[in-house]
Amino acid sequence: MGTDHVFRLNGVRVEAFSGLAENLFDHLRDGRVDQYRHETNALRDSWPTDPWDAKWRGPVSIHPDGTVMALRRLRLR
């Protein structure tokens, strides 16, 4: 669950995504903060640690609170 933006950085088209796993977002949306914290702590060790995601084709960062930030260069059409 999140949002993405496309912009130019020094003339290069870049996509940025920021978000949160849908189940974690649902806990926050519904005010279940303790459940969010519990699941975030339980899942933390299972999140990828490699800063590069080949499927996304760019760097991906997962913060300990479960939020995600990813960037990638867009190919020319």
C-alpha positions in Angstrom: 0.0 0.0 0.0 1.6 3.3 -0.9 2.2 5.9 -3.5 4.5 6.4 -6.4 5.8 9.5 -8.2 7.6 9.9 -11.5 9.9 12.9 -11.9 13.1 14.0 -13.6 16.4 14.1 -11.9 19.1 15.7 -14.0 17.0 14.9 -17.1 16.6 11.2 -16.2 13.1 9.9 -15.5 12.9 8.3 -12.0 10.1 6.6 -10.2 10.0 6.7 -6.4 7.7 4.5 -4.3 7.0 4.8 -0.6 4.6 2.6 1.3 3.8 -0.1 3.8 2.7 -3.7 3.6 -1.1 -3.7 3.3 -1.7 -5.7 6.4 0.4 -3.3 8.5 -1.4 -0.3 6.9 -4.7 -1.9 7.8 -3.7 -2.1 11.5 -2.7 1.6 11.5 -5.9 2.7 9.6 -8.1 0.9 12.1 -6.2 2.2 15.2 -4.6 -1.2 16.1 -1.3 0.3 16.9 -0.2 -2.5 19.3 -1.0 -5.1 16.7 1.0 -3.1 14.1 4.0 -2.9 16.5 3.7 -6.6 17.3 3.6 -7.7 13.6 6.3 -5.3 12.6 8.6 -6.7 15.3 7.8 -10.3 14.3 8.4 -9.7 10.6 11.5 -7.5 10.9 14.0 -10.4 10.6 12.3 -11.7 7.4 12.6 -8.5 5.4 15.2 -8.5 2.6 18.5 -6.8 3.6 20.0 -6.4 0.1 19.7 -2.7 -0.8 19.3 -3.6 -4.5 16.1 -5.4 -5.8 16.6 -7.0 -9.2 12.8 -7.3 -9.8 12.3 -3.6 -9.1 15.5 -2.7 -10.9 16.7 -0.3 -8.2 17.5 0.4 -4.6 14.9 -0.5 -1.9 15.1 0.4 1.7 12.9 -1.2 4.4 12.9 0.7 7.7 12.5 -1.1 11.0 8.9 0.3 11.3 7.9 -1.5 8.1 7.9 1.5 5.7 9.5 1.1 2.3 11.2 3.5 0.0 12.3 2.4 -3.5 13.8 4.3 -6.5 14.4 3.2 -10.0 15.4 4.8 -13.3 12.7 4.5 -15.9 13.5 3.2 -19.3 12.9 5.4 -22.4 9.8 4.5 -24.3 
